[in-house]
């Protein structure tokens, strides 16, 4: 079962499917067992977000589930800085767009889940009709198959409200504009920890939760990583693989308490 932007996505499949931002979920071949004796819940949280533990885990230490109040905070913005080996990428989390996603992202940052993780995928599909220019991060395994041990629902109203990609008046393909911060997934309601940052307008189905944006200063760092190109390795292509100059989140921390 997959749930995020897969590294193996080919140019053809991007063109046909409107691009996939898939995060690999809980497969036996990729999973590492939960730590022995880990206190892993079996039922979803009872609040509005319903964070659900995964049956098959792909983490080494369970960090718990986010607090899930009956009413999820849905006003105001929250700031998080992704300190990378190429400089800081400040991002703005917009609660009104995706309150449960912001709640989860803040939780993971507070738990230092992103600290020391590599952004494992850079894409540069620019040949029409394909268009996918993103940096994908949030997987401690660095393989595209990691997750925090839980999943949660999509929040797609903001994605559906994006501008239609030219030639798609039915809204089946949207413009995810430069600077967008969104969740990777492997199907409906399979969000976990993996996310992507858009460095050039990208064509995607409105299936990926938009929950914030990258600051102007952060875009300069993102552009540096993108300009470094792609290392296709043994699985990737010149358009899809690991960042050639590497991209590590040394630390992620909140900058605003509101």
C-alpha positions as CSV (number, residue, x, y, z in Angstrom):
1,X,0.0,0.0,0.0
2,X,1.5,3.3,-1.0
3,X,0.7,6.7,0.3
4,X,3.1,9.4,-0.9
5,X,4.9,10.8,-3.9
6,X,6.8,7.8,-5.1
7,X,10.4,8.1,-6.2
8,X,9.8,5.6,-9.0
9,X,7.2,7.8,-10.7
10,X,8.1,7.9,-14.4
11,X,7.6,10.8,-16.8
12,X,4.9,8.9,-18.6
13,X,2.9,8.2,-15.4
14,X,3.3,11.8,-14.4
15,X,1.8,12.9,-17.7
16,X,-1.0,10.4,-17.6
17,X,-1.9,10.6,-13.9
18,X,-1.4,14.4,-13.4
19,X,1.7,13.6,-11.3
20,X,1.9,11.6,-8.1
21,X,3.1,12.8,-4.8
22,X,3.1,9.5,-3.0
23,X,4.5,8.6,0.4
24,X,5.1,4.9,0.8
25,X,3.2,3.4,3.6
26,X,3.6,0.3,5.8
27,X,4.8,-2.4,3.5
28,X,6.6,-5.4,5.0
29,X,9.6,-5.0,2.7
30,X,10.2,-1.5,3.8
31,X,9.1,-1.5,7.3
32,X,11.2,-1.7,10.4
33,X,9.4,-3.1,13.4
34,X,8.2,-0.9,16.3
35,X,10.5,-0.8,19.2
36,X,9.9,-3.8,21.6
37,X,7.5,-2.9,24.3
38,X,6.4,0.3,22.6
39,X,3.0,1.4,23.9
40,X,1.2,1.6,20.5
41,X,-2.5,2.4,20.7
42,X,-4.9,0.4,18.5
43,X,-7.8,2.9,18.2
44,X,-8.0,6.4,16.6
45,X,-8.0,9.4,18.7
46,X,-11.5,10.5,19.6
47,X,-11.3,14.2,18.6
48,X,-12.2,15.9,15.3
49,X,-9.1,14.7,13.5
50,X,-9.2,11.0,14.3
51,X,-5.5,10.3,14.1
52,X,-5.4,6.6,13.4
53,X,-2.5,4.2,14.4
54,X,-1.3,2.1,11.4
55,X,-1.6,-1.6,11.6
56,X,1.8,-2.1,10.0
57,X,4.5,0.3,11.3
58,X,7.5,1.8,9.5
59,X,9.2,3.5,12.3
60,X,11.7,2.4,14.9
61,X,10.4,4.4,17.9
62,X,6.7,5.3,18.4
63,X,6.4,8.9,19.3
64,X,2.7,8.8,20.2
65,X,-0.4,10.5,18.7
66,X,-1.1,14.2,18.5
67,X,-3.5,15.7,21.0
68,X,-6.9,15.7,19.3
69,X,-9.4,18.1,20.9
70,X,-13.1,18.1,20.1
71,X,-12.6,21.4,18.3
72,X,-9.4,21.7,16.3
73,X,-7.8,25.2,16.3
74,X,-8.6,26.6,12.9
75,X,-7.6,30.3,13.2
76,X,-4.3,32.0,12.8
77,X,-1.0,30.9,11.4
78,X,1.9,29.1,12.9
79,X,5.6,29.5,11.9
80,X,8.1,26.6,11.7
81,X,11.7,26.9,10.6
82,X,13.3,24.0,8.7
83,X,17.0,24.4,9.4
84,X,18.8,22.7,6.6
85,X,22.4,22.2,5.5
86,X,21.8,24.9,2.9
87,X,20.2,27.4,5.2
88,X,16.9,28.0,6.9
89,X,13.5,27.4,5.2
90,X,10.8,29.2,7.2
91,X,7.3,28.0,6.4
92,X,3.9,29.3,7.4
93,X,1.3,26.8,8.5
94,X,-2.2,28.0,7.8
95,X,-4.7,26.5,10.2
96,X,-7.7,27.8,8.2
97,X,-6.7,25.7,5.2
98,X,-6.0,22.4,7.1
99,X,-6.3,22.5,10.8
100,X,-5.7,18.8,11.4
101,X,-2.6,18.8,9.2
102,X,-1.2,21.8,11.0
103,X,-1.9,20.2,14.3
104,X,0.0,17.1,13.2
105,X,2.9,19.0,11.7
106,X,3.4,21.0,14.9
107,X,3.3,17.9,16.9
108,X,6.0,16.2,14.8
109,X,8.2,19.3,14.9
110,X,7.8,19.5,18.7
111,X,8.7,15.8,19.0
112,X,11.9,16.5,16.9
113,X,10.6,13.9,14.4
114,X,12.1,15.8,11.4
115,X,15.4,16.5,13.0
116,X,18.3,14.9,11.1
117,X,16.1,13.7,8.3
118,X,17.0,13.9,4.6
119,X,14.7,15.3,1.9
120,X,14.8,12.2,-0.2
121,X,13.2,13.3,-3.5
122,X,13.6,16.2,-5.9
123,X,11.6,16.3,-9.1
124,X,12.1,18.4,-12.2
125,X,9.4,17.3,-14.7
126,X,9.2,20.3,-17.1
127,X,8.4,18.8,-20.5
128,X,4.8,19.3,-21.4
129,X,2.3,18.0,-20.5
130,X,4.2,17.0,-17.3
131,X,5.0,19.6,-14.7
132,X,6.2,18.6,-11.3
133,X,8.9,20.6,-9.5
134,X,9.0,19.7,-5.8
135,X,11.2,18.8,-2.9
136,X,9.8,15.9,-0.8
137,X,10.7,15.6,2.8
138,X,9.5,14.2,6.1
139,X,10.7,10.6,6.0
140,X,13.2,9.6,8.7
141,X,14.0,6.5,6.7
142,X,15.0,8.6,3.7
143,X,13.5,6.0,1.4
144,X,10.0,7.3,0.8
145,X,8.4,4.6,2.9
146,X,8.7,6.1,6.4
147,X,5.8,7.3,8.5
148,X,5.1,8.5,12.1
149,X,3.0,5.4,12.9
150,X,-0.3,7.1,12.3
151,X,-2.4,8.5,9.5
152,X,-5.1,11.1,9.2
153,X,-7.8,12.5,6.9
154,X,-7.4,14.7,3.8
155,X,-8.3,18.4,4.0
156,X,-8.8,19.2,0.4
157,X,-11.0,22.3,0.2
158,X,-8.0,24.6,-0.4
159,X,-6.6,22.3,-3.1
160,X,-9.9,22.2,-4.9
161,X,-10.0,26.0,-4.8
162,X,-6.7,26.3,-6.6
163,X,-6.6,27.6,-10.2
164,X,-7.3,25.1,-12.8
165,X,-4.4,23.9,-14.9
166,X,-4.8,25.3,-18.5
167,X,-6.7,22.8,-20.6
168,X,-8.6,21.3,-17.6
169,X,-11.7,23.4,-17.0
170,X,-13.2,20.5,-15.1
171,X,-10.7,21.1,-12.3
172,X,-9.2,17.6,-12.5
173,X,-5.7,19.2,-12.6
174,X,-4.8,22.1,-10.5
175,X,-1.9,24.6,-10.4
176,X,0.0,24.0,-7.1
177,X,1.8,27.3,-7.2
178,X,5.4,28.0,-6.4
179,X,5.9,28.2,-2.7
180,X,3.1,25.8,-1.8
181,X,3.5,23.5,1.2
182,X,1.4,20.3,0.9
183,X,1.2,16.8,2.1
184,X,2.3,13.7,0.2
185,X,0.1,10.7,0.4
186,X,-0.7,7.3,-1.1
187,X,-4.4,7.5,-1.5
188,X,-7.4,9.1,0.3
189,X,-6.9,9.8,4.0
190,X,-3.4,8.4,4.3
191,X,-1.5,11.5,5.4
192,X,1.4,10.9,7.7
193,X,4.7,12.9,8.0
194,X,5.8,13.3,4.4
195,X,5.3,16.7,2.7
196,X,6.5,18.6,-0.3
197,X,7.6,22.1,-1.1
198,X,6.9,23.4,-4.6
199,X,9.6,25.5,-6.3
200,X,7.9,25.9,-9.6
201,X,4.2,25.8,-10.5
202,X,3.2,22.2,-10.7
203,X,0.4,20.3,-12.3
204,X,-1.4,17.9,-9.9
205,X,-4.8,16.5,-9.1
206,X,-6.4,18.3,-6.1
207,X,-5.7,15.2,-4.0
208,X,-2.9,16.7,-1.8
209,X,-3.7,18.7,1.3
210,X,-2.3,22.3,1.1
211,X,-1.5,23.5,4.6
212,X,0.8,26.4,4.2
213,X,3.5,28.2,2.2
214,X,7.2,28.8,2.1
215,X,8.5,32.2,3.0
216,X,10.5,34.3,0.5
217,X,13.7,33.7,2.4
218,X,12.9,30.0,2.4
219,X,12.4,30.0,-1.4
220,X,15.9,31.1,-1.9
221,X,17.2,28.0,-0.1
222,X,14.8,25.8,-1.9
223,X,15.9,27.3,-5.3
224,X,19.6,26.5,-4.3
225,X,18.7,22.9,-3.7
226,X,16.7,22.6,-6.9
227,X,19.5,24.3,-8.9
228,X,21.9,21.6,-7.6
229,X,20.2,19.1,-9.8
230,X,19.2,15.5,-9.3
231,X,21.2,12.4,-8.6
232,X,19.3,9.7,-10.3
233,X,21.2,6.9,-8.5
234,X,20.0,3.4,-9.4
235,X,16.3,4.1,-9.2
236,X,15.8,7.7,-10.3
237,X,16.0,9.6,-13.6
238,X,17.4,13.0,-14.5
239,X,14.0,14.3,-13.6
240,X,13.3,12.4,-10.4
241,X,15.7,11.3,-7.7
242,X,17.6,12.5,-4.6
243,X,18.9,16.0,-4.6
244,X,22.5,16.0,-6.0
245,X,23.8,18.3,-3.3
246,X,21.8,16.7,-0.5
247,X,19.1,18.3,1.6
248,X,19.0,17.5,5.3
249,X,16.7,19.0,7.9
250,X,19.0,19.4,10.8
251,X,16.3,20.8,13.0
252,X,12.6,21.8,12.7
253,X,11.2,24.2,15.3
254,X,8.2,26.5,15.8
255,X,8.7,30.2,15.8
256,X,5.3,31.4,16.9
257,X,3.1,30.3,19.8
258,X,-0.2,31.4,18.4
